């Protein structure tokens, strides 16, 4: 069984997120999603989420491509997650290109997928504000 992992905030879940999850799942048999906690989002990314961690987790768990949702609490946990969950492929959006290449040293493939260009949570929030 090939295991894939990806990470994100997944606030205001939209079709760009679904596209990413679907393409990530297509790279293996089992998809683990590291979901940024509210504390991690605020302390490390200076992001305030509309939906709480628990609500975002429930939304992701309802997506058929997702097999397991785990909390992302710090940047450094990715290395240990690769080992703990026996990950074969690490996937992120291409806006992170090169940032996680070091994980290939842990024995997994690192793949950067193109984002869905016309949609983003940031843009949705801006559009709603105006």
C-alpha positions in Angstrom: 0.0 0.0 0.0 1.4 3.4 -1.0 0.8 6.1 1.6 0.7 9.8 0.7 0.7 12.8 3.0 -0.2 16.5 2.4 -0.6 19.4 4.8 -2.7 22.6 4.9 -5.2 24.8 6.7 -8.2 23.9 4.5 -10.3 26.8 5.8 -13.3 27.6 3.7 -13.0 24.3 1.9 -13.4 24.8 -1.9 -12.9 23.0 -5.2 -9.2 23.9 -5.3 -8.7 22.0 -2.1 -10.7 19.1 -3.5 -8.6 19.1 -6.7 -5.4 18.9 -4.6 -6.8 16.1 -2.4 -8.0 14.1 -5.4 -4.6 14.4 -7.2 -2.7 13.6 -4.0 -4.8 10.5 -3.5 -4.2 9.4 -7.1 -0.5 9.1 -6.2 -1.2 6.3 -3.7 -3.7 4.2 -1.9 -4.0 5.9 1.5 -4.1 9.7 2.0 -3.1 11.3 5.3 -3.8 15.0 5.7 -1.9 17.1 8.2 -4.4 19.8 9.2 -2.9 23.0 10.8 -4.3 23.6 14.3 -5.7 26.9 15.2 -2.7 27.6 17.4 -0.2 26.7 14.7 -2.1 28.9 12.1 -2.0 31.9 14.4 1.4 31.5 16.0 3.4 30.4 13.0 1.4 31.7 10.0 -0.4 34.7 11.5 -3.6 33.2 10.0 -7.0 33.4 11.7 -9.4 30.7 10.4 -13.1 31.1 9.9 -13.7 27.5 10.9 -12.2 25.9 14.0 -9.8 23.0 13.8 -12.5 20.5 14.8 -14.9 21.8 12.1 -12.2 21.8 9.4 -11.3 18.3 10.5 -14.9 17.1 10.2 -15.1 18.6 6.7 -11.9 16.9 5.6 -13.0 13.6 7.0 -16.1 13.8 4.9 -14.1 14.1 1.7 -13.9 10.6 0.0 -10.2 11.0 -0.9 -9.1 11.5 2.7 -8.3 8.5 4.8 -6.9 10.1 7.9 -6.6 13.6 9.3 -3.9 14.4 11.8 -3.1 17.7 13.6 -0.2 19.8 12.2 1.2 21.6 15.3 4.7 22.6 14.1 6.8 22.9 10.9 9.3 20.3 12.1 6.8 17.4 12.6 6.8 16.6 8.9 10.0 14.5 9.2 8.6 12.4 12.0 5.2 12.1 10.4 6.9 10.6 7.3 8.2 7.8 9.5 5.3 7.4 11.9 2.7 7.0 9.1 5.1 5.1 6.7 4.7 7.7 4.0 5.9 7.0 0.4 5.0 10.3 -1.1 4.9 13.8 0.3 2.7 16.3 -1.6 2.3 20.0 -1.4 1.1 22.8 -3.8 3.6 24.2 -6.1 3.7 27.5 -4.3 6.0 25.5 -1.8 8.3 24.3 -4.6 11.6 23.2 -3.1 10.8 24.0 0.5 10.4 20.3 1.5 12.9 18.6 -0.8 14.8 17.6 2.4 12.1 15.0 3.0 13.4 12.9 0.1 16.3 12.1 2.5 13.7 10.3 4.6 13.0 7.9 1.8 9.8 9.4 0.3 9.1 11.0 -3.0 8.4 14.8 -2.8 5.8 16.1 -5.3 4.6 19.7 -5.8 1.3 19.8 -7.6 0.0 22.9 -9.5 -2.7 24.8 -7.6 -6.0 25.4 -9.2 -5.2 28.9 -10.5 -8.5 30.7 -10.2 -9.4 29.9 -6.6 -7.8 30.4 -3.2 -9.1 30.9 0.3 -7.3 34.2 0.5 -9.1 35.4 -2.7 -12.5 34.2 -1.3 -11.9 36.2 1.9 -10.9 39.3 -0.1 -13.9 39.0 -2.3 -16.3 38.6 0.6 -14.7 41.7 2.3 -15.3 44.0 -0.7 
